[in-house]
Amino acid sequence: MLAWGSITIGMAFVTNVQQLIIVRFFLGMAEAGYFPSIVIYFSLWYCKKEQTMRIAILGASASASGAVDGILTYGISYMQGIGGLKSWQWTFLLEGSPIIPLGVLVYLLLDKVPNAVQWLNNIEKQLLTNLLRDDAGVADSESIPGTRLSWRQVRYVFIDWQIYLYSIVAGGNFAATKYLIAFLPTLIKAAGYTKTEAHLMTALPYAVACVCALLIYREVDKPMYRRGHLICGGLIAVSMVATIVLRIYLMKENNRRTNLSPEEYTREVTIKEPCDRVGSYLISYFTTCVF
């Protein structure tokens, strides 16, 4: 978290595209392990059935941060020129500064494992340790005495096919959300709103996502309604494929229309389509073609 906050602050002082790409690369390295580390930390303190709610709250906090970020960016847009800095520089400074002291507090105050805490007596420590051990089950491989992690276990990570499937799922999830974060303000601005209004309006989708994340986990808790979520996941995958196909078709159609001869253009303009009477459809279709 210290590196994360420091690099975020450093992004406020980049002066060219090359510096931005380099600093953003290291920022990604610093923040990449944050979410997995918290999930691992939960496993040190809670049983599997108790982790669902906490991971859902963690995911909801990410959505909530997107809502707060939109409102914060709206306010920071009025700081243009203060201290000789632009509003985007103030964004990185104000969002990166709190992370550094928070990282120090986490390191000093957050307990590592149940056996090392001072606020549990020996009986409570033993009960919690036994509960977590029984919940984890039997390990797939024998541990090496005197070591906390073996190279054999590391090798298993790279040859386990499930890891790669989870990576694909995570990659698709993050790609969709990151594209939304990056381009949603631009799309809203293209609809006729000002830059400031666009940043403010981006807060609504994240607020809805936060509420949904806090409600959905209850459905997978008891009595374990997994089938419905698998169906929803499959439908999302189908929609993703359909979106890709539609995107390719629209790109080809745009290229075809760009290269029309004057005679072909005149002929196609005179052709009436059922959607011509609906202006909103034309705007939506045109916007889809452009983006």
Sequence and secondary structure as in RCSB ss.txt:
>XXXX:A:sequence
MLAWGSITIGMAFVTNVQQLIIVRFFLGMAEAGYFPSIVIYFSLWYCKKEQTMRIAILGASASASGAVDGILTYG
ISYMQGIGGLKSWQWTFLLEGSPIIPLGVLVYLLLDKVPNAVQWLNNIEKQLLTNLLRDDAGVADSESIPGTRLS
WRQVRYVFIDWQIYLYSIVAGGNFAATKYLIAFLPTLIKAAGYTKTEAHLMTALPYAVACVCALLIYREVDKPMY
RRGHLICGGLIAVSMVATIVLRIYLMKENNRRTNLSPEEYTREVTIKEPCDRVGSYLISYFTTCVF
>XXXX:A:secstr
 HHHHHHHHHGGG  SHHHHHHHHHHHHHHHHTHHHHHHHHHHHHS HHHHHHHHHHHHHHHHHHHHHHHHHHHH
HGGGTTGGG  HHHHHHHHHHTTHHHHHHHHHHHS   GGG SSS HHHHHHHHHHHHHHH   SS   TT SS 
HHHHHHHHH HHHHHHHHHHHHHHHHHHHHHHHHHHHHHHTT  HHHHHHHTHHHHHHHHHHHHHHGGGGTSS  
 HHHHHHHHHHHHHHHHHHHHHHHHHHHHHHHHT  HHHHHHHHT   GGGG HHHHHHHHHHHH 
